[in-house]
Amino acid sequence: MKSGMAKKEKAKAAKAETKAAKKKEKKQKAELKAATKELTKAENKKAAVEAKAAEEAKKGEAEDVLKKLLSSGMTAEEILAKLQ
């Protein structure tokens, strides 16, 4: 009788371990999903900041070129004509 009871107890323990492992896995998957979402959000924010910085750099360069052309004696009309 004892071996039959021991087998049942082992089976019960194994079932409980499986249930706990599945619960842990589910929790870890949820944490991974949340972390992935946060990472994606941060990467998108970084890309937007970098794009804005690049745009500001281009704007600064254009202003510098414009200032140089104006200081060299070129008129605004001449600059516009060259741009078209």
C-alpha positions in Angstrom: 0.0 0.0 0.0 2.8 2.4 0.8 4.3 2.3 -2.7 0.9 3.1 -4.2 0.5 6.1 -1.9 4.1 7.2 -2.6 3.5 7.1 -6.3 0.3 9.2 -5.9 2.2 11.7 -3.7 5.1 11.9 -6.3 2.5 12.4 -9.1 0.8 15.1 -7.1 4.1 16.8 -6.3 5.1 16.6 -10.0 1.8 18.1 -11.0 2.2 20.9 -8.5 5.8 21.6 -9.8 4.5 21.7 -13.4 1.8 24.1 -12.4 4.2 26.3 -10.6 6.7 26.2 -13.5 3.9 27.2 -16.0 2.8 30.1 -13.7 6.5 31.2 -13.5 6.9 31.0 -17.2 3.7 33.0 -17.8 5.0 35.7 -15.4 8.4 35.8 -17.2 6.7 36.1 -20.6 4.6 39.0 -19.3 7.8 40.7 -17.9 9.6 40.1 -21.2 6.8 41.5 -23.2 6.7 44.6 -21.0 10.5 45.0 -21.2 10.3 44.6 -25.0 7.6 47.3 -25.2 9.6 49.7 -23.1 12.7 49.1 -25.2 10.8 49.7 -28.4 9.4 52.9 -26.9 12.9 54.1 -25.9 14.4 53.2 -29.3 11.6 55.2 -31.1 12.2 58.1 -28.8 16.0 57.9 -29.5 15.4 57.8 -33.2 13.1 60.9 -33.0 15.7 62.8 -31.0 18.4 61.9 -33.4 16.3 62.9 -36.4 15.6 66.2 -34.8 19.2 66.8 -34.0 20.2 66.0 -37.6 17.6 68.4 -38.8 18.9 71.1 -36.5 22.4 70.5 -37.7 21.3 70.8 -41.3 19.5 74.0 -40.4 22.6 75.4 -38.7 24.8 74.5 -41.8 22.3 76.2 -44.1 22.3 79.3 -42.0 26.1 79.4 -42.0 26.3 79.1 -45.8 23.6 81.8 -46.1 25.6 84.1 -43.8 28.8 83.5 -45.8 27.1 84.2 -49.1 25.5 87.4 -47.8 28.8 88.6 -46.2 30.6 87.9 -49.5 28.3 90.5 -51.2 25.7 88.2 -52.7 22.1 89.5 -52.5 19.2 87.5 -51.2 17.7 87.6 -54.7 20.8 86.1 -56.2 20.9 83.4 -53.6 17.3 82.5 -54.2 17.9 82.5 -58.0 20.7 80.0 -57.5 18.6 77.8 -55.3 15.9 77.5 -58.0 
